[in-house]
């Protein structure tokens, strides 16, 4: 699990449109979600490759017995079929970009 980090030196200032543009440029369709504190997504998988990206808040993702915490500008590739779990950490809602690989 390698967390990708927003690099303002090469990507410019972090914004929703900039993050969407970056993910769309590599072939993903983006949808924005807001998850309130204490939101938990139990173990599950998807039938497509996806990326979980965070604009604000803290989002803990678990895959293969490893955990990472995504913060503003972080994103993580979740392969098709990979069992994973996610939860909002702390008292702040998570603003997330859910990116699904275009067919």
Buried (B, 14 or more C-beta within 10 A) or exposed (E): BEBBEBEEEEBEEBEBEBBBEBBEEEEBBBEEEEBEBEBEBEEEEBEBBBBBBBBBBBBBBBBEEEEBBBBBBBBBBBEEEBEBBBBBBEEEBBBBBBBBBEE
